[in-house]
Amino acid sequence: MCWLCQQKFTGSVCSDATAICQCPKISENRDYSSLCEKQPIGRLLFRLYCETRPELLRCIHLLDAMEDYEVTPDEKRKSRGDQIIKKFLTKQVVKCWCSGVKLLLSCFFCVFYCRALHDYLSGAPFSDYQNSMYFDRFLQWKMLERQSVTKDTFRQYRVLGKGGFGEVCACQVRATGKMYACKKLEKKRIKKRKGESMALNEKQILEKVNSRFVVSLAYAYETKDALCLVLTIMNGGDLKFHIYNMGTPGFEKERVQFYAAEICCGLEHLHRESIVYRDLKPENILLDDNGHIRISDLGLAIKVPEGEMIRGRVGTVGYMAPEVINNERYSMSPDWWGLGCLIYEMTAGRSPFRARKERVKREEVEKRVQEEEEEYSDKFTEDTKAICRMLLAKDPKQRLGCQAEGGAEVKAHPFFKNINFKRLEAGILEPSFVPDPRAVYCKDVLDIEQFSTVKGVNLDQTDNDFYSKFATGSVSIPWQNEMIETECFSDLNVFGPQGSSNTHSGHPSFTPHTTTHPSSLNKSSALIHAFT
C-alpha cells in the first residue's frame, strides 16, 4: 500500500485504495528545472535523495554556499568567496592561484559554477532520482495537489473590500490553517458586463507569475453563483491608505526607496514573462504583515507577444502614460511611467497631475499628462527629483527603463544606491515600516458599498464551458509552499522502517532527516480528508 493510501486509511476516508496506489504513475513533465528547482516540494525531495549519496550531497552543500554568497553584503563578499573556494576546491588548485585569480573567482563563482552544478545534477543524478522512492513520493504529493477544490475547502470570514465583479473576503484553508483573500467574481455580473475574457486573463496571468512582489494565486474554483480566486492575503492595507491616512501625506525618503525598489522588482518579474501591468496606482500596492509590498489586481495586465507591441487605452485617470492616452502602440513603457507616478505621490503626498480630491474633468487631467511638466516641492531630494523626471518622460523612447536593459537600468539609478537588490529579492532586507498587528488599515466593513442584485441574466451551457477553464483547482508552487510553511510537509512526509517508501503499520516511522511531531497522524488525516 502506498504512503498516500496509508494516510487515507489512518483517517478512515479512503474510498478507492486501488486507484490511489497507482499514484506514482501520474504523468508529469520530466523537466529537471521544473521538478527539482522551481517546485518547492520537488526541490526538497530531490535534496533528500541527494543526501543519500555523498558525492551529490557535496554538490548540494556547494549550491547552498553559493546561494548564501549571492545575498552576502558587498563588504563581506570577498571573504565569503574565499571561504567557499577553500572549502570546496582542492588545496593544490587553490595554491596555484594568484590573489587576482581568487578575487575574480570569488566575484563570479556563482554565475559559472552554479549553472555547471545544475547541468551535472540534471544528467545521471536526475535520471536515477526518477527511479527512487523520493520521486514516487513527489508524485504522491502531486496527486494530493490535484485533488478537487470547492467552497468546502475553506472557511469564509469577514469582507475585506470589493472588486469589479464582487466582494473580497478573508478565508482559511481548513486542512492547513493558512489564511488567504478570496476574490469572488459573480457569474451573472461577469456575463452582464461581458467580462469573461478579462476574468480568465487575470486568472491565467496570476498562474504564470511566481514573485514575492506580486500577489500569488493559490486556488481557483467555482460555486453556484461565483468564480473564486484565492490569493495572498495582505493585512497591512494599501499604499493609498498609508499615504493619506497616517498623518502628514507622503513618506520619508527611506520608505519611498524601499517600496519603489520592491515595486521595481515586481514589474521586472512581470516583464520577464512578457506581461505589462498597466494599472500602477497606490490602491493596487498592498502591504503584508511584515511591511513588504505586492502588486495586486492584474485585471488590466496583458501578455505582449514576442517582438510585437500592443495598443489599449486602459488604466486609471492620472496614472495613464501619454502613449496610452494617445492610443499609440507600446510594450512595457506604461509601467515605468506608473512607477514614476508612485515615487512622486509617495514623496509629495499628492499625484503628479492632480491634487488630492481636486474636482477636475478627465480631459483636463489627460491634457496635463500630455503637455505639462510636474512640479517639485522641497520634499524632493535631487536624486528623487531626477528619477521622477526620467520615469515621467513624455516620450517612452527617452524614459528610464524603456531601453534594452529594462528594470536593470532603473535599479542602477542613484536613487536606489542604498538598496542591495540581491538581498531585497531574497526577502532579507527589513522594511522601514511594519504594520501594527492590532491596527486595521482599511475602511470599516460598514463603509464598503454593497453590490446590487443582477437581474435579467441567465446562465447556460456556454457559460459552463467558460467556468471549466477558470475553476482549475490549486496552483502548484503556492500550494506546495503552503504545505511547507504550515509544516504539513514535514508532518506528512514519512517513510517506513529503514527508509522504505511504504508504511506497514498504523504508526509510520520517520526517516532520520525528519522530526517526529506529536500531532502528525491527526494532522495528516485532517489534511488528506480535507483535500478529498
Residue pairs with C-beta under 8 A, 6 or more apart in sequence:
1 9
1 17
1 21
1 502
1 503
2 20
2 21
2 23
2 24
2 136
2 140
2 501
2 502
3 137
3 140
3 494
3 495
3 501
3 502
3 503
3 508
4 20
4 23
4 140
4 143
4 144
4 528
5 14
5 17
5 20
5 21
6 502
6 503
6 508
7 492
7 524
7 525
7 528
8 14
8 17
8 20
8 528
8 532
9 17
10 506
10 521
10 524
10 525
11 524
11 525
11 526
11 528
11 529
12 525
13 525
13 528
13 529
13 532
14 20
20 143
23 139
23 140
23 143
24 135
24 136
24 139
24 140
25 139
26 139
26 142
26 143
26 146
28 35
28 139
28 142
29 35
30 130
32 118
32 121
32 122
32 126
33 118
33 122
34 42
35 42
35 46
35 138
36 42
36 43
36 46
36 121
36 122
36 126
36 129
37 43
37 118
38 210
38 477
39 476
39 477
39 480
40 477
40 480
40 481
40 484
41 138
41 141
41 480
41 483
41 484
41 489
42 138
42 480
44 484
44 489
45 134
45 135
45 137
45 138
45 141
45 493
46 126
46 129
46 134
47 60
48 134
48 511
48 513
49 56
49 129
49 132
49 134
49 135
50 56
50 57
50 59
50 60
50 121
50 125
51 57
51 60
51 513
53 125
56 121
56 125
58 88
59 117
59 120
59 121
61 88
62 84
62 88
62 113
62 117
63 114
63 117
63 118
65 84
65 87
65 88
66 84
66 109
66 110
66 113
66 114
67 110
68 80
69 77
69 80
69 81
69 84
69 109
69 110
70 110
70 422
70 426
71 422
71 423
71 426
71 428
72 80
73 420
73 423
74 420
77 106
77 107
78 103
78 106
78 107
80 106
81 102
81 103
81 105
81 106
81 107
81 109
82 102
82 106
84 106
84 109
85 94
85 102
85 105
85 106
85 109
86 94
94 102
97 105
129 135
133 495
133 499
133 500
133 501
136 501
137 493
137 495
137 501
141 480
141 483
144 527
144 528
144 531
145 474
145 476
145 479
145 480
146 473
146 474
147 473
147 474
147 531
147 532
148 473
149 219
149 220
149 221
149 471
149 473
149 474
150 221
150 223
151 221
151 223
151 228
152 174
153 173
153 174
153 175
153 219
153 221
153 530
153 531
154 171
154 172
154 173
154 174
154 180
154 182
154 230
155 171
155 172
155 174
156 169
156 170
156 171
156 182
157 169
157 170
157 171
157 172
158 169
158 170
158 445
159 167
159 168
159 169
159 445
159 448
160 168
160 169
160 170
160 181
160 442
161 167
161 168
161 442
161 443
161 448
162 168
162 448
162 449
162 451
163 183
163 184
163 185
163 297
163 299
164 195
164 299
165 184
165 185
165 186
165 189
165 190
165 193
165 195
165 199
166 183
166 184
166 185
166 186
166 189
166 226
166 451
167 184
167 448
167 451
168 181
168 182
168 183
168 184
169 181
169 182
169 184
170 179
170 180
170 181
170 182
170 233
171 179
171 180
171 181
171 182
171 230
172 178
172 179
172 180
173 180
173 482
173 530
174 526
174 530
175 488
175 526
175 527
175 528
175 529
175 530
175 531
176 482
176 483
176 486
176 488
176 527
177 486
178 482
178 485
178 486
179 233
180 218
180 219
180 230
180 231
180 232
180 233
181 230
181 231
181 232
181 233
181 234
182 228
182 229
182 230
182 231
183 228
183 229
183 230
183 231
184 226
184 227
184 228
185 195
185 199
185 226
185 227
185 228
185 229
186 225
186 226
186 451
186 454
187 222
187 225
187 226
187 227
187 459
187 463
187 467
188 225
188 454
188 457
188 459
189 195
189 451
189 454
190 196
190 199
190 227
191 457
191 459
191 463
192 454
192 457
196 466
198 299
199 227
199 299
199 470
200 466
200 469
200 470
201 299
201 301
201 302
202 229
202 298
202 299
202 301
203 217
203 220
203 229
203 470
205 275
205 298
205 301
205 302
205 303
206 215
206 216
206 217
206 229
206 231
206 298
206 475
207 217
207 220
207 475
208 273
208 275
209 216
209 269
209 270
209 273
209 275
209 298
210 216
210 269
210 477
211 265
211 266
211 269
211 270
212 292
212 294
212 425
212 427
213 262
213 263
213 265
213 266
213 269
213 292
213 293
213 294
213 295
214 266
214 269
214 270
214 294
214 295
214 296
214 298
215 231
215 232
215 234
215 286
215 294
215 295
215 296
215 298
216 231
216 232
216 475
216 477
216 478
217 229
217 230
217 231
217 475
217 478
218 230
218 231
218 232
218 474
218 475
218 478
218 479
218 482
219 228
219 229
219 230
219 473
219 474
219 475
219 479
220 227
220 228
220 229
220 230
220 470
220 471
220 472
220 473
220 475
221 227
221 228
221 230
221 471
221 473
222 228
222 467
222 470
222 471
227 467
227 470
227 471
231 296
232 288
232 294
232 478
234 286
234 287
234 288
234 294
234 296
235 287
235 288
235 289
235 435
235 437
235 441
236 286
236 287
236 288
236 289
236 291
236 435
236 441
237 286
237 287
237 435
237 441
237 442
238 282
238 283
238 284
238 285
238 286
238 287
238 441
238 442
239 259
239 282
239 283
239 285
239 286
239 287
239 293
239 342
239 346
240 281
240 282
240 283
241 441
241 442
242 251
242 287
242 433
242 441
243 249
243 250
243 251
243 282
243 345
243 346
243 349
244 349
244 356
248 349
249 348
249 349
249 350
249 356
250 345
250 346
250 347
250 348
250 349
250 379
251 259
251 346
251 347
252 432
253 347
253 381
253 384
254 418
254 432
255 346
255 432
255 433
256 343
256 346
256 347
256 384
257 415
257 416
257 418
257 419
258 419
258 429
258 431
258 432
259 285
259 293
259 342
259 346
260 339
260 342
260 343
260 346
260 415
260 416
261 411
261 416
261 419
261 421
261 424
262 292
262 293
262 424
263 280
263 285
263 293
263 295
263 339
263 342
264 339
264 407
264 410
264 411
264 416
265 407
265 421
265 424
265 425
266 293
266 294
266 295
267 277
267 280
267 295
267 332
267 335
267 336
267 339
267 407
268 406
268 407
268 408
270 276
270 277
270 295
270 301
270 335
271 332
271 335
271 406
271 407
273 303
274 303
274 304
274 305
274 306
275 301
275 302
275 303
275 304
276 301
276 302
276 304
276 310
276 330
276 331
276 332
276 334
276 335
277 295
277 298
277 300
277 301
277 334
277 335
277 338
278 300
278 301
278 302
278 312
278 314
278 315
278 324
278 334
278 335
278 338
279 297
279 299
279 300
279 301
279 314
279 315
279 316
279 319
279 338
280 295
280 319
280 335
280 338
280 339
280 341
280 342
281 316
281 318
281 319
281 338
281 341
281 342
282 342
282 345
282 346
284 295
284 296
284 297
285 293
285 294
285 295
285 296
285 342
286 293
286 294
286 296
287 293
287 435
287 441
288 294
289 435
289 437
290 431
290 434
291 431
291 432
291 433
291 434
291 435
292 427
292 431
300 314
300 315
302 310
302 312
304 310
304 331
304 332
308 331
309 329
309 330
309 331
310 329
310 330
310 331
311 327
311 328
311 329
311 330
312 324
313 320
313 324
313 325
313 327
314 320
314 324
315 321
315 324
315 334
317 362
317 365
317 366
318 341
318 351
318 353
318 354
318 365
318 369
319 337
319 338
319 341
319 351
320 334
320 366
320 369
321 330
321 333
321 334
321 337
321 338
321 369
321 396
322 337
322 369
322 370
322 394
322 396
323 329
323 330
323 333
323 334
323 396
324 330
324 334
325 366
325 369
325 370
326 370
330 396
332 401
332 402
332 406
333 396
333 399
333 401
333 402
335 401
336 391
336 399
336 400
336 401
336 402
336 410
337 391
337 392
337 396
337 399
339 391
339 401
339 410
340 352
340 387
340 388
340 390
340 391
340 392
340 400
341 351
341 352
341 392
343 384
343 387
343 388
343 391
343 415
344 351
344 352
344 374
344 388
344 392
345 351
345 352
347 379
347 380
347 384
347 388
348 376
348 377
348 379
348 380
349 356
349 379
350 356
352 374
352 388
352 392
353 365
353 368
353 369
353 372
353 374
354 360
354 365
354 368
370 394
374 388
374 392
376 385
376 388
380 388
383 413
383 414
383 415
383 417
384 415
386 413
386 414
386 415
387 400
387 410
387 413
387 414
387 415
390 399
390 400
390 413
391 399
391 400
391 401
391 410
392 399
393 399
393 400
396 402
400 409
400 410
400 413
401 407
401 409
401 410
403 409
405 412
410 416
411 419
411 421
419 429
420 429
423 429
435 441
480 489
482 488
483 489
483 492
484 490
487 517
488 523
488 524
488 527
490 514
490 515
490 517
491 517
491 519
491 520
491 523
491 524
492 520
492 523
492 524
492 527
493 514
494 503
494 508
494 509
494 510
494 511
494 514
494 520
495 501
495 503
495 508
495 509
495 510
495 511
496 502
496 503
496 504
496 508
496 509
497 504
497 509
499 511
499 512
503 509
507 521
510 516
517 523
